Structures are given as structure tokens and as C-alpha cells.
Amino acid sequence: MLDRIPVGRFHRRLLAICGTAWAFDGMEVILISFTLPVLLDAWSLSGLAAGFLGSASLMGMVVGNWGWGYIADQYGRKPAFQWTVLTYTVFAGLTALAVGFYSGFALRFLTGVGLGGALAVDTSYLSEHLPTNRRGRYLVYLDAFWPLGYGLAVGLAWFFLAFLPTGGTVSVPVFGAVEGWRLLFVASAVPGLLVFVIRTQLSETPYYLARTGNVDAANDRLRAIAEENGEEVELIDADDVTPMESPGFGRLFEADIRVQTVMISAAWFAINFGYYGVFIWLPQTFGASGTVPSFSVGGLTFGSVYVYFLLIAIVQFPGYLSAAYLVEKIGRKLTLGSYLVASGVFTFVFASAMPGAGFGLGLSGFWPFFLALLASSFFTLGAWGAIYAYTPELFPTEARATGNGFAGGVGKIAAVIGPILAGALVDIGYLVALAPLAVAFVLGGLVVLAFGRETKGEPLT
């Protein structure tokens, strides 16, 4: 049905809305990595407590992935999408009221419940509006909004945590009597306005409507999409549709999709373990990498670490674009598997360049570290794009959001473990802390290459 409607104005508008939600999701996830050093001092946290606080939203994302994915299959993609965005923005803003570890942990956990749900529902919603020949590429484009959120987080962190003057005898940036980190979380609640856009501009997916027996509404959606794109439409014949209830999590382990459920869950575990293990602690890793050099462009000298964080975000875009091309050229399986392996290789290289790593690769100093970090960022974010394109295609419509949520939830368990393990091992050395992350990337890639099923060119079922 959707394959007869070429990509056009409707799809670009839908990508812009879903991508904006995705960017805000990325911003909310990464903000804690910049506020954590401030809260370490402000709340006198131990290293272990800081690790748990940094992972609190990731723990909530496990619940959000599993719970909201199931809800989206039961009650619809659009209502779940609205509520997940509202949940993460409200609790992100309320984090400004935290007074210590326990209240901060609780509010970040509840923020994560919304964040995890939004990731599971957003991809399911977009995938069920795309023709087969462009679905993989557009889902990678969706994930390419993530570095926009990362860049926005860097900009907000720079303004509220570095630009604002410090107050009195404390070294925490303040505005009047309000600490900068609190204002940062208040600002992070603004994306809640996106709920009104979702409510007024989006409708339920034709796949979901047809699956639940509402064929007339599904055909109305197809007519609206075709009209906006200026194309002809082929309607659904009610006799060809067998309504079915959402079967729940048990469907994921039935014989026809069991291997793919385990395979993609392993890939999600690997990419989350590696990515969050690296990026949650990136500000501290950066500080330990040696003196950050300044450089000049057009007579202006740049020496702030935030400039380098922006460069890390910028290099992620070609990573996504390359993955968007390759998922349609060589397929989802090979793109995801090879990018995960490359992520592991370059993570190990930049870990080996850290001061005191003592590994005989002949690499040391800031620039080998930073260039390998850029390469790792390129391939890791390209792998993220590929996995989001791949995952929805492995599950049938009645279990698509549940499958997305389940695999993502398994991944978020790893996202919790990664930063905590890295934080626990860093006192031994950065190579010791980062090597398990590199190994996880490589193993995840090998699992995909060995057991993955290629879905390029296959229509959704």
C-alpha cells in the first residue's frame, strides 16, 4: 500500500517532526555528562554515586523501552508518542529542583522512562509511513538528528556551565541566586512544546489501523498521504486484512523470529555498552587525555574543550550519511556489522593513546587520541543509524513496537552497566576501562554478521 506512494512532501514533513523529537531526546540523554562534574562537587558525590546518577536515566530507559513499546502496540503509536515526549520533558525540567543524590536519581530515572519510550515509538511510527525502497535511508536520517541534539546539549552546557559568571566564593556558574546547572535543566523542558505539534500534525499509522481492523481509517490515511504528495493511491481491501490483537512479548520468541530477536538484542547490547561507556564519561576522559591545544581560525583563537565536543558532533553527520547510503547499497546487515567492528577498533586505538596506557602501538599525545576518537564517533553513530533502520524491519506489525522496545531495553541495560564499569576501572587505567567497551563493539558486529538476516528491499509484514 505505502510502496505505491513515492517519498514526497508528506514524508519530509514527517521526518522533520520525528527528527526534532529525536534531537531533543539526544539532548536530554547527553546533558548529564556535562552536569555530572558539577554535581560531583555540589553534592559531594563519591565516584560510585556519580556513576549511578549518570546512569539513572539509562535505567529508566529500560522501563520506557519495554513498557512504552508494548503500550504502542496495544493502544496506538500516536498517543504513545505524545505521552513519551511529555514525560521526558516534564521530568527533565523538574530535575532543576533536585537537592541531592536521591532526588536527582529519581527525577533522572523518570526522565529516562520517557526517553526510552520515545526512542522505541518514534522509529516504529516513522517506519510505518515509508515505502520499502526508502525506508532504511529515512530511518538513518532520523537517527542523524541525534548529533543535532548532542550539539544543542554542548551549546546549552557551555552557556549555563561555563559562560555564566561564578557566584561569590563558589565555582558553580550562577544567574542571580540560581545555579547554572538548574537553569540548564529548566531549559531542557522547552521541547515539551513539541507535544502540541505531534497532537495537531500527526495521525495514527495506516499499518496500525489496518492491523486493528479499522480499514476505513487506514484508507483515509493513505488518501491523505497520497494527496499531500500529489500521487495516486492504492487502497486496502478489507477482505485482505485479518485483525489481530497485540500478542505481547511472547511473539518475539516464536520460531520464525526468535533468532533475529536474540541477534538484534545482542547488537543493541553491544552498541549501548560501548557508546554510553565512552560518552557519559567523555568530559572526564577528555581532561585526562593531556593538554587540550588551542587553535586559530581566521584570526580567532579557540581553546575551549566545548569546541572539540562540537567537532565530535560534526563528524557524526558524515557517519550517518555514509550509513544511509550503505544500508540501501550493500544492506542493513553488512553495514551494521562492519561499522560496529570499526567502532571497536578505533575505540581501542584512542584508549591506547591515553597518557600512561603503556601499549606499544606507538601512539601517544592529544592528536592521536582525538583523531581516533573522531573515527570512533564516525563509525559508532553510523552504526546507530543502521541499527535503527534494521530493527523495525525484523518484526511483524503486531509486534513491531514491542520488538523495538525489547531490543532497545536490552541495550539500555548495557548502557547502565557500561558507564558504571568504566568508572570502576578508570582508577586502574583508561586502557583497562575502555578496552571492554571496544571488545563489546567488535563482538556485537560479529554476531550481526554471523546471524543477521538481510532485510533490504523487503516490505513490512
Number of C-alpha atoms within 10 A of each C-alpha: 14 21 17 14 21 19 21 14 15 18 19 13 13 18 19 15 19 23 24 19 27 27 24 28 25 23 23 26 27 21 24 24 21 22 20 21 15 18 19 16 12 14 12 13 17 11 13 13 16 22 23 20 25 29 30 23 32 31 26 26 35 28 24 31 32 25 20 30 34 28 19 26 25 20 14 21 27 18 16 25 28 21 15 25 28 23 19 32 28 20 23 31 22 19 25 22 15 15 11 13 17 12 13 19 21 18 23 29 27 24 32 32 27 32 33 32 35 31 27 35 31 26 25 29 28 22 24 22 23 23 21 21 16 17 27 32 24 22 26 28 23 26 29 26 24 27 24 23 25 25 22 22 26 21 16 22 22 18 15 23 23 16 13 15 16 17 15 9 6 9 12 21 21 22 14 10 7 13 18 26 25 21 19 23 25 19 16 26 21 14 20 20 12 18 18 12 12 19 13 8 11 17 14 17 21 24 22 24 19 23 18 21 16 16 22 16 15 22 21 13 20 22 18 14 22 22 15 12 17 14 14 14 18 14 17 16 11 14 7 8 14 10 16 11 12 20 14 16 15 9 19 22 13 11 9 11 15 13 16 20 22 17 21 28 22 21 31 27 24 28 31 27 27 31 24 27 27 23 16 26 21 15 18 14 17 18 11 14 21 15 10 17 12 12 11 9 7 5 7 7 10 14 12 14 15 17 15 18 18 18 12 22 22 18 18 24 22 15 23 29 16 18 33 26 15 19 25 17 12 13 20 30 22 20 27 31 25 18 25 33 23 21 32 28 20 23 30 22 26 27 27 26 27 25 18 12 15 14 14 9 9 9 19 22 15 19 16 18 23 19 15 21 21 23 21 30 25 26 28 29 29 29 31 25 32 32 27 26 29 27 26 28 26 23 22 15 21 22 25 31 32 32 32 30 33 28 25 30 29 22 26 29 21 26 28 25 22 30 28 24 18 27 22 14 15 14 10 10 16 23 25 17 22 28 19 20 27 30 19 24 30 24 19 26 29 18 17 25 18 12 14 24 18 17 20 21 14 12 15 21 11
